Amino acid sequence: MHIRLVLIKLTLAPLAGCLLACNPAFKSTKQRITRSDTTVNTEAVVQHPNPPPPAILSSKKGSNGSQVDLLKAQVFGDTLTVELQYKAGSEANRIASTYPIDQVSVIDEATAKTYSVLKDQSGSYRASPLQTGQGKQFINIPIPSDKDKPVSVWFKFAAPPIDTKTISITIPDVGSYKNIGVYRSVDK
């Protein structure tokens, strides 16, 4: 019975330390956990070196009064991913916003270098929702009505240099999101 109790204590002490270390509420804490005959010293430092970006980086008005939220401008490896979300506008009817994908761009604000949406090996743009017609590729977004869920759109670009701090993102029918900070993640 005594061996079983010791095994339980030895199992619970590291678990308690892990729980403290994994809890985002603890930025920097030192605690001494004592369980009868077992003492464990823990130090939890939970502060991500690159905190995640806010839920909405910027908002603009789109076609027919829709709201277009910029959710992400994130670099992982050599790729910059831009994510948008289209929400219902003042118009009650469902409509679509369709534009040539080659009009979407990212500009490095420090160097003024322009980046276009990347293509895969088959020549398709790395973006969604993608539609092909008349030999061209378009972004075709069914703008939601009040009762519909928002529609997500994403684009992939070559990553700007590591010293790039801000970019501008140009979206047809919406305009330019300016002074957008570039978030660089370590893992996907």
C-alpha positions as protocol buffer text, in pm:
chain_id: "A"
residue {
  index: 1
  type: MET
  ca { x: 0 y: 0 z: 0 }
}
residue {
  index: 2
  type: HIS
  ca { x: 285 y: 239 z: 88 }
}
residue {
  index: 3
  type: ILE
  ca { x: 457 y: 173 z: -249 }
}
residue {
  index: 4
  type: ARG
  ca { x: 131 y: 244 z: -429 }
}
residue {
  index: 5
  type: LEU
  ca { x: 90 y: 577 z: -243 }
}
residue {
  index: 6
  type: VAL
  ca { x: 447 y: 678 z: -330 }
}
residue {
  index: 7
  type: LEU
  ca { x: 389 y: 592 z: -698 }
}
residue {
  index: 8
  type: ILE
  ca { x: 73 y: 804 z: -703 }
}
residue {
  index: 9
  type: LYS
  ca { x: 258 y: 1097 z: -545 }
}
residue {
  index: 10
  type: LEU
  ca { x: 545 y: 1065 z: -791 }
}
residue {
  index: 11
  type: THR
  ca { x: 295 y: 1066 z: -1077 }
}
residue {
  index: 12
  type: LEU
  ca { x: 93 y: 1361 z: -949 }
}
residue {
  index: 13
  type: ALA
  ca { x: 387 y: 1590 z: -868 }
}
residue {
  index: 14
  type: PRO
  ca { x: 518 y: 1616 z: -1229 }
}
residue {
  index: 15
  type: LEU
  ca { x: 160 y: 1643 z: -1353 }
}
residue {
  index: 16
  type: ALA
  ca { x: 99 y: 1938 z: -1121 }
}
residue {
  index: 17
  type: GLY
  ca { x: 420 y: 2099 z: -1244 }
}
residue {
  index: 18
  type: CYS
  ca { x: 314 y: 2046 z: -1605 }
}
residue {
  index: 19
  type: LEU
  ca { x: -27 y: 2196 z: -1539 }
}
residue {
  index: 20
  type: LEU
  ca { x: 132 y: 2503 z: -1389 }
}
residue {
  index: 21
  type: ALA
  ca { x: 378 y: 2537 z: -1675 }
}
residue {
  index: 22
  type: CYS
  ca { x: 109 y: 2494 z: -1942 }
}
residue {
  index: 23
  type: ASN
  ca { x: -139 y: 2738 z: -1789 }
}
residue {
  index: 24
  type: PRO
  ca { x: -125 y: 3068 z: -1987 }
}
residue {
  index: 25
  type: ALA
  ca { x: -246 y: 3259 z: -1682 }
}
residue {
  index: 26
  type: PHE
  ca { x: 95 y: 3207 z: -1521 }
}
residue {
  index: 27
  type: LYS
  ca { x: 345 y: 3439 z: -1690 }
}
residue {
  index: 28
  type: SER
  ca { x: 622 y: 3381 z: -1442 }
}
residue {
  index: 29
  type: THR
  ca { x: 562 y: 3200 z: -1118 }
}
residue {
  index: 30
  type: LYS
  ca { x: 769 y: 3006 z: -876 }
}
residue {
  index: 31
  type: GLN
  ca { x: 591 y: 2758 z: -657 }
}
residue {
  index: 32
  type: ARG
  ca { x: 686 y: 2490 z: -416 }
}
residue {
  index: 33
  type: ILE
  ca { x: 448 y: 2197 z: -426 }
}
residue {
  index: 34
  type: THR
  ca { x: 458 y: 1979 z: -118 }
}
residue {
  index: 35
  type: ARG
  ca { x: 267 y: 1654 z: -85 }
}
residue {
  index: 36
  type: SER
  ca { x: 342 y: 1493 z: 249 }
}
residue {
  index: 37
  type: ASP
  ca { x: 680 y: 1329 z: 178 }
}
residue {
  index: 38
  type: THR
  ca { x: 728 y: 1455 z: -181 }
}
residue {
  index: 39
  type: THR
  ca { x: 846 y: 1809 z: -262 }
}
residue {
  index: 40
  type: VAL
  ca { x: 876 y: 1943 z: -616 }
}
residue {
  index: 41
  type: ASN
  ca { x: 1006 y: 2287 z: -708 }
}
residue {
  index: 42
  type: THR
  ca { x: 860 y: 2429 z: -1027 }
}
residue {
  index: 43
  type: GLU
  ca { x: 919 y: 2744 z: -1224 }
}
residue {
  index: 44
  type: ALA
  ca { x: 671 y: 2822 z: -1497 }
}
residue {
  index: 45
  type: VAL
  ca { x: 753 y: 3080 z: -1760 }
}
residue {
  index: 46
  type: VAL
  ca { x: 478 y: 3092 z: -2018 }
}
residue {
  index: 47
  type: GLN
  ca { x: 531 y: 3366 z: -2267 }
}
residue {
  index: 48
  type: HIS
  ca { x: 534 y: 3285 z: -2637 }
}
residue {
  index: 49
  type: PRO
  ca { x: 824 y: 3462 z: -2815 }
}
residue {
  index: 50
  type: ASN
  ca { x: 589 y: 3548 z: -3104 }
}
residue {
  index: 51
  type: PRO
  ca { x: 241 y: 3601 z: -2957 }
}
residue {
  index: 52
  type: PRO
  ca { x: -44 y: 3518 z: -3195 }
}
residue {
  index: 53
  type: PRO
  ca { x: -192 y: 3805 z: -3392 }
}
residue {
  index: 54
  type: PRO
  ca { x: -524 y: 3956 z: -3285 }
}
residue {
  index: 55
  type: ALA
  ca { x: -846 y: 3801 z: -3420 }
}
residue {
  index: 56
  type: ILE
  ca { x: -908 y: 4087 z: -3667 }
}
residue {
  index: 57
  type: LEU
  ca { x: -611 y: 4283 z: -3797 }
}
residue {
  index: 58
  type: SER
  ca { x: -819 y: 4534 z: -3996 }
}
residue {
  index: 59
  type: SER
  ca { x: -1167 y: 4577 z: -4148 }
}
residue {
  index: 60
  type: LYS
  ca { x: -1289 y: 4743 z: -4468 }
}
residue {
  index: 61
  type: LYS
  ca { x: -1612 y: 4774 z: -4659 }
}
residue {
  index: 62
  type: GLY
  ca { x: -1649 y: 4552 z: -4963 }
}
residue {
  index: 63
  type: SER
  ca { x: -1902 y: 4539 z: -5245 }
}
residue {
  index: 64
  type: ASN
  ca { x: -2269 y: 4601 z: -5157 }
}
residue {
  index: 65
  type: GLY
  ca { x: -2179 y: 4704 z: -4805 }
}
residue {
  index: 66
  type: SER
  ca { x: -2017 y: 4376 z: -4708 }
}
residue {
  index: 67
  type: GLN
  ca { x: -1757 y: 4380 z: -4432 }
}
residue {
  index: 68
  type: VAL
  ca { x: -1419 y: 4231 z: -4518 }
}
residue {
  index: 69
  type: ASP
  ca { x: -1201 y: 4147 z: -4218 }
}
residue {
  index: 70
  type: LEU
  ca { x: -830 y: 4080 z: -4251 }
}
residue {
  index: 71
  type: LEU
  ca { x: -765 y: 3791 z: -4013 }
}
residue {
  index: 72
  type: LYS
  ca { x: -410 y: 3685 z: -4090 }
}
residue {
  index: 73
  type: ALA
  ca { x: -85 y: 3802 z: -4246 }
}
residue {
  index: 74
  type: GLN
  ca { x: 145 y: 3524 z: -4131 }
}
residue {
  index: 75
  type: VAL
  ca { x: 478 y: 3396 z: -4258 }
}
residue {
  index: 76
  type: PHE
  ca { x: 575 y: 3035 z: -4212 }
}
residue {
  index: 77
  type: GLY
  ca { x: 897 y: 2932 z: -4381 }
}
residue {
  index: 78
  type: ASP
  ca { x: 909 y: 3102 z: -4720 }
}
residue {
  index: 79
  type: THR
  ca { x: 531 y: 3158 z: -4757 }
}
residue {
  index: 80
  type: LEU
  ca { x: 310 y: 3448 z: -4648 }
}
residue {
  index: 81
  type: THR
  ca { x: -54 y: 3351 z: -4594 }
}
residue {
  index: 82
  type: VAL
  ca { x: -322 y: 3620 z: -4603 }
}
residue {
  index: 83
  type: GLU
  ca { x: -670 y: 3530 z: -4477 }
}
residue {
  index: 84
  type: LEU
  ca { x: -985 y: 3739 z: -4515 }
}
residue {
  index: 85
  type: GLN
  ca { x: -1342 y: 3690 z: -4405 }
}
residue {
  index: 86
  type: TYR
  ca { x: -1640 y: 3837 z: -4591 }
}
residue {
  index: 87
  type: LYS
  ca { x: -1949 y: 3910 z: -4379 }
}
residue {
  index: 88
  type: ALA
  ca { x: -2303 y: 4014 z: -4468 }
}
residue {
  index: 89
  type: GLY
  ca { x: -2355 y: 4369 z: -4579 }
}
residue {
  index: 90
  type: SER
  ca { x: -2645 y: 4609 z: -4585 }
}
residue {
  index: 91
  type: GLU
  ca { x: -2795 y: 4437 z: -4891 }
}
residue {
  index: 92
  type: ALA
  ca { x: -3036 y: 4152 z: -4807 }
}
residue {
  index: 93
  type: ASN
  ca { x: -2974 y: 3960 z: -5131 }
}
residue {
  index: 94
  type: ARG
  ca { x: -2691 y: 3714 z: -5182 }
}
residue {
  index: 95
  type: ILE
  ca { x: -2445 y: 3840 z: -5436 }
}
residue {
  index: 96
  type: ALA
  ca { x: -2096 y: 3747 z: -5544 }
}
residue {
  index: 97
  type: SER
  ca { x: -1775 y: 3941 z: -5561 }
}
residue {
  index: 98
  type: THR
  ca { x: -1564 y: 3816 z: -5850 }
}
residue {
  index: 99
  type: TYR
  ca { x: -1227 y: 3960 z: -5947 }
}
residue {
  index: 100
  type: PRO
  ca { x: -913 y: 3852 z: -6133 }
}
residue {
  index: 101
  type: ILE
  ca { x: -667 y: 3703 z: -5893 }
}
residue {
  index: 102
  type: ASP
  ca { x: -377 y: 3880 z: -6063 }
}
residue {
  index: 103
  type: GLN
  ca { x: -511 y: 4206 z: -5915 }
}
residue {
  index: 104
  type: VAL
  ca { x: -444 y: 4084 z: -5559 }
}
residue {
  index: 105
  type: SER
  ca { x: -104 y: 4191 z: -5427 }
}
residue {
  index: 106
  type: VAL
  ca { x: 112 y: 4248 z: -5123 }
}
residue {
  index: 107
  type: ILE
  ca { x: 357 y: 4538 z: -5104 }
}
residue {
  index: 108
  type: ASP
  ca { x: 656 y: 4553 z: -4870 }
}
residue {
  index: 109
  type: GLU
  ca { x: 611 y: 4904 z: -4728 }
}
residue {
  index: 110
  type: ALA
  ca { x: 983 y: 4956 z: -4660 }
}
residue {
  index: 111
  type: THR
  ca { x: 1110 y: 4861 z: -5008 }
}
residue {
  index: 112
  type: ALA
  ca { x: 792 y: 4906 z: -5220 }
}
residue {
  index: 113
  type: LYS
  ca { x: 850 y: 4557 z: -5365 }
}
residue {
  index: 114
  type: THR
  ca { x: 525 y: 4403 z: -5494 }
}
residue {
  index: 115
  type: TYR
  ca { x: 438 y: 4035 z: -5447 }
}
residue {
  index: 116
  type: SER
  ca { x: 176 y: 3850 z: -5654 }
}
residue {
  index: 117
  type: VAL
  ca { x: -20 y: 3543 z: -5550 }
}
residue {
  index: 118
  type: LEU
  ca { x: 190 y: 3227 z: -5590 }
}
residue {
  index: 119
  type: LYS
  ca { x: 107 y: 2954 z: -5842 }
}
residue {
  index: 120
  type: ASP
  ca { x: 147 y: 2579 z: -5796 }
}
residue {
  index: 121
  type: GLN
  ca { x: 323 y: 2347 z: -6043 }
}
residue {
  index: 122
  type: SER
  ca { x: 10 y: 2313 z: -6256 }
}
residue {
  index: 123
  type: GLY
  ca { x: -26 y: 2691 z: -6293 }
}
residue {
  index: 124
  type: SER
  ca { x: -318 y: 2731 z: -6051 }
}
residue {
  index: 125
  type: TYR
  ca { x: -303 y: 3018 z: -5808 }
}
residue {
  index: 126
  type: ARG
  ca { x: -256 y: 2925 z: -5445 }
}
residue {
  index: 127
  type: ALA
  ca { x: -580 y: 3085 z: -5328 }
}
residue {
  index: 128
  type: SER
  ca { x: -938 y: 2995 z: -5243 }
}
residue {
  index: 129
  type: PRO
  ca { x: -1222 y: 3009 z: -5347 }
}
residue {
  index: 130
  type: LEU
  ca { x: -1081 y: 2986 z: -5698 }
}
residue {
  index: 131
  type: GLN
  ca { x: -1283 y: 2983 z: -6019 }
}
residue {
  index: 132
  type: THR
  ca { x: -1156 y: 2939 z: -6374 }
}
residue {
  index: 133
  type: GLY
  ca { x: -1327 y: 3092 z: -6674 }
}
residue {
  index: 134
  type: GLN
  ca { x: -1232 y: 3242 z: -7012 }
}
residue {
  index: 135
  type: GLY
  ca { x: -877 y: 3117 z: -6967 }
}
residue {
  index: 136
  type: LYS
  ca { x: -830 y: 3318 z: -6647 }
}
residue {
  index: 137
  type: GLN
  ca { x: -848 y: 3242 z: -6277 }
}
residue {
  index: 138
  type: PHE
  ca { x: -1074 y: 3446 z: -6052 }
}
residue {
  index: 139
  type: ILE
  ca { x: -1163 y: 3472 z: -5689 }
}
residue {
  index: 140
  type: ASN
  ca { x: -1537 y: 3418 z: -5662 }
}
residue {
  index: 141
  type: ILE
  ca { x: -1683 y: 3498 z: -5322 }
}
residue {
  index: 142
  type: PRO
  ca { x: -2050 y: 3443 z: -5257 }
}
residue {
  index: 143
  type: ILE
  ca { x: -2117 y: 3739 z: -5030 }
}
residue {
  index: 144
  type: PRO
  ca { x: -2331 y: 3608 z: -4745 }
}
residue {
  index: 145
  type: SER
  ca { x: -2670 y: 3747 z: -4650 }
}
residue {
  index: 146
  type: ASP
  ca { x: -2761 y: 3824 z: -4288 }
}
residue {
  index: 147
  type: LYS
  ca { x: -2854 y: 3461 z: -4227 }
}
residue {
  index: 148
  type: ASP
  ca { x: -2540 y: 3305 z: -4377 }
}
residue {
  index: 149
  type: LYS
  ca { x: -2206 y: 3231 z: -4217 }
}
residue {
  index: 150
  type: PRO
  ca { x: -1908 y: 3447 z: -4320 }
}
residue {
  index: 151
  type: VAL
  ca { x: -1705 y: 3333 z: -4620 }
}
residue {
  index: 152
  type: SER
  ca { x: -1330 y: 3274 z: -4580 }
}
residue {
  index: 153
  type: VAL
  ca { x: -1077 y: 3362 z: -4849 }
}
residue {
  index: 154
  type: TRP
  ca { x: -702 y: 3299 z: -4846 }
}
residue {
  index: 155
  type: PHE
  ca { x: -399 y: 3375 z: -5061 }
}
residue {
  index: 156
  type: LYS
  ca { x: -36 y: 3255 z: -5054 }
}
residue {
  index: 157
  type: PHE
  ca { x: 255 y: 3484 z: -5143 }
}
residue {
  index: 158
  type: ALA
  ca { x: 633 y: 3456 z: -5134 }
}
residue {
  index: 159
  type: ALA
  ca { x: 742 y: 3572 z: -4789 }
}
residue {
  index: 160
  type: PRO
  ca { x: 894 y: 3918 z: -4769 }
}
residue {
  index: 161
  type: PRO
  ca { x: 1245 y: 3946 z: -4617 }
}
residue {
  index: 162
  type: ILE
  ca { x: 1284 y: 3882 z: -4245 }
}
residue {
  index: 163
  type: ASP
  ca { x: 1343 y: 4253 z: -4174 }
}
residue {
  index: 164
  type: THR
  ca { x: 1008 y: 4352 z: -4330 }
}
residue {
  index: 165
  type: LYS
  ca { x: 792 y: 4489 z: -4050 }
}
residue {
  index: 166
  type: THR
  ca { x: 477 y: 4605 z: -4233 }
}
residue {
  index: 167
  type: ILE
  ca { x: 300 y: 4533 z: -4560 }
}
residue {
  index: 168
  type: SER
  ca { x: 3 y: 4661 z: -4758 }
}
residue {
  index: 169
  type: ILE
  ca { x: -247 y: 4413 z: -4899 }
}
residue {
  index: 170
  type: THR
  ca { x: -454 y: 4517 z: -5202 }
}
residue {
  index: 171
  type: ILE
  ca { x: -785 y: 4340 z: -5267 }
}
residue {
  index: 172
  type: PRO
  ca { x: -1012 y: 4441 z: -5561 }
}
residue {
  index: 173
  type: ASP
  ca { x: -1359 y: 4571 z: -5460 }
}
residue {
  index: 174
  type: VAL
  ca { x: -1217 y: 4634 z: -5110 }
}
residue {
  index: 175
  type: GLY
  ca { x: -905 y: 4850 z: -5134 }
}
residue {
  index: 176
  type: SER
  ca { x: -573 y: 4836 z: -4951 }
}
residue {
  index: 177
  type: TYR
  ca { x: -508 y: 4730 z: -4596 }
}
residue {
  index: 178
  type: LYS
  ca { x: -209 y: 4943 z: -4501 }
}
residue {
  index: 179
  type: ASN
  ca { x: 51 y: 4919 z: -4226 }
}
residue {
  index: 180
  type: ILE
  ca { x: -22 y: 4552 z: -4150 }
}
residue {
  index: 181
  type: GLY
  ca { x: 236 y: 4389 z: -3922 }
}
residue {
  index: 182
  type: VAL
  ca { x: 391 y: 4066 z: -4046 }
}
residue {
  index: 183
  type: TYR
  ca { x: 358 y: 3780 z: -3798 }
}
residue {
  index: 184
  type: ARG
  ca { x: 624 y: 3512 z: -3831 }
}
residue {
  index: 185
  type: SER
  ca { x: 545 y: 3178 z: -3675 }
}
residue {
  index: 186
  type: VAL
  ca { x: 774 y: 2899 z: -3577 }
}
residue {
  index: 187
  type: ASP
  ca { x: 515 y: 2624 z: -3627 }
}
residue {
  index: 188
  type: LYS
  ca { x: 200 y: 2593 z: -3835 }
}
